[in-house]
Amino acid sequence: MRSTTARRERDGESIQTTVDVKATGHVRRELGWSRRAFTFEGTTLRDFLDAFFAEYGLREMLIAETETESTAHGWARLPAELPGTWRKNPEGEQSRVYARICINGRFNEHLGGFDAELHDGDRVALLYPFMFCC
């Protein structure tokens, strides 16, 4: 489902982008749908999130305002040096524990965080899986 609606307005001021939004778990439950095209003004993930939250809410469900809200706590101690490349968005631009935002299957922090560029037909996944503990 690729769209070609991104266009520069005749006056040269605004750009609209249409992405394919996929919602899972708690996000899907709250929205009442799992997949939908969404058109917004702008070209970045930040522009998308501002427009999406203005229309559907869910900001508090997905976005962590503090480092504590974005970090899971458990029994495992972190090693002194973490393997691989670890990237995090700046505080206030992170997803809550267990919630994630992906662009075309990649976590947004690996693509420039909330400043990641979006193009027509990109897939934006809002993930917040259901968790069950026994």
Phi and psi in degrees as a GROMACS rama.xvg file:
@    title "Ramachandran Plot"
@    xaxis  label "Phi"
@    yaxis  label "Psi"
@TYPE xy
-94.0688  138.733  ARG-2
-116.084  151.023  SER-3
-124.375  40.5787  THR-4
-89.2237  -8.32735  THR-5
-63.1686  129.898  ALA-6
-155.234  150.518  ARG-7
-87.9562  132.384  ARG-8
-62.9368  155.394  GLU-9
-57.376  -33.1699  ARG-10
-81.1057  -1.95577  ASP-11
77.9398  8.18627  GLY-12
-93.0559  -41.028  GLU-13
-122.801  149.861  SER-14
-120.437  133.259  ILE-15
-107.828  140.687  GLN-16
-128.181  139.051  THR-17
-115.592  123.606  THR-18
-119.403  161.455  VAL-19
-95.8811  111.42  ASP-20
-93.2879  130.251  VAL-21
-118.497  132.598  LYS-22
-121.308  136.846  ALA-23
-126.173  161.718  THR-24
56.0608  -127.558  GLY-25
-62.5066  -34.5427  HIS-26
-64.6409  -47.2809  VAL-27
-59.6927  -43.0551  ARG-28
-60.3576  -44.7825  ARG-29
-68.1632  -38.91  GLU-30
-77.3817  -32.3556  LEU-31
83.2252  10.8701  GLY-32
-150.252  159.561  TRP-33
-111.987  -18.746  SER-34
-152.601  136.056  ARG-35
-164.625  145.653  ARG-36
-76.2585  142.078  ALA-37
-137.888  124.907  PHE-38
-106.083  134.355  THR-39
-142.222  162.143  PHE-40
-85.5514  126.853  GLU-41
121.254  -174.733  GLY-42
-138.742  7.02781  THR-43
-115.943  163.819  THR-44
-59.9982  -37.5803  LEU-45
-59.3771  -45.0725  ARG-46
-61.1705  -44.879  ASP-47
-58.9823  -50.8375  PHE-48
-61.6295  -41.9252  LEU-49
-59.3567  -47.2487  ASP-50
-68.0232  -41.9934  ALA-51
-64.5781  -46.3746  PHE-52
-67.4101  -32.4227  PHE-53
-64.1159  -35.1225  ALA-54
-86.6966  -40.5048  GLU-55
-114.909  -6.85001  TYR-56
73.8835  -143.995  GLY-57
75.2289  1.49498  LEU-58
-56.1462  -47.9335  ARG-59
-64.1656  -29.8037  GLU-60
-71.058  -35.7426  MET-61
-103.688  -33.2435  LEU-62
-104.626  128.61  ILE-63
-88.8578  132.305  ALA-64
-86.911  -23.1875  GLU-65
-128.773  162.863  THR-66
-60.053  -37.6418  GLU-67
-62.0635  -39.5826  THR-68
-69.8578  -15.868  GLU-69
-103.788  -3.41187  SER-70
-114.448  125.755  THR-71
-76.5227  147.447  ALA-72
-117.509  134.34  HIS-73
-153.082  -161.302  GLY-74
-87.2224  -24.3597  TRP-75
-76.9313  135.647  ALA-76
-88.971  141.703  ARG-77
-74.4566  139.399  LEU-78
-68.3288  160.58  PRO-79
-58.6375  -40.1841  ALA-80
-122.851  123.926  GLU-81
-81.2424  139.923  LEU-82
-73.9301  153.161  PRO-83
75.1641  -163.238  GLY-84
-105.605  122.058  THR-85
-112.391  124.329  TRP-86
-125.234  139.408  ARG-87
-131.367  148.774  LYS-88
-73.4354  158.544  ASN-89
-63.7485  156.053  PRO-90
-53.8307  137.329  GLU-91
90.8878  -10.7775  GLY-92
-124.613  28.7141  GLU-93
-111.421  156.599  GLN-94
-85.0861  158.278  SER-95
-66.7552  165.394  ARG-96
-52.4056  130.967  VAL-97
75.2296  -17.0604  TYR-98
-88.3249  144.26  ALA-99
-142.205  155.16  ARG-100
-124.155  122.315  ILE-101
-119.278  148.571  CYS-102
-119.963  118.081  ILE-103
50.9563  39.9236  ASN-104
84.4104  4.56887  GLY-105
-119.276  140.86  ARG-106
-60.4896  137.831  PHE-107
-60.0404  -31.0289  ASN-108
-65.8081  -19.8196  GLU-109
-86.5428  -3.5369  HIS-110
-120.43  12.6007  LEU-111
110.216  12.8268  GLY-112
64.3077  -140.474  GLY-113
-73.1503  -11.4627  PHE-114
-91.5572  5.04469  ASP-115
-58.5732  136.327  ALA-116
-76.0861  138.353  GLU-117
-115.411  145.624  LEU-118
-125.683  159.275  HIS-119
-50.9354  134.485  ASP-120
86.0181  -6.65998  GLY-121
-61.8322  152.442  ASP-122
-101.778  122.862  ARG-123
-111.037  116.834  VAL-124
-104.791  128.572  ALA-125
-106.791  104.758  LEU-126
-108.631  128.849  LEU-127
-152.371  86.4566  TYR-128
-68.3457  154.508  PRO-129
-73.425  138.786  PHE-130
-118.205  136.65  MET-131
-125.178  131.239  PHE-132
-117.806  141.456  CYS-133
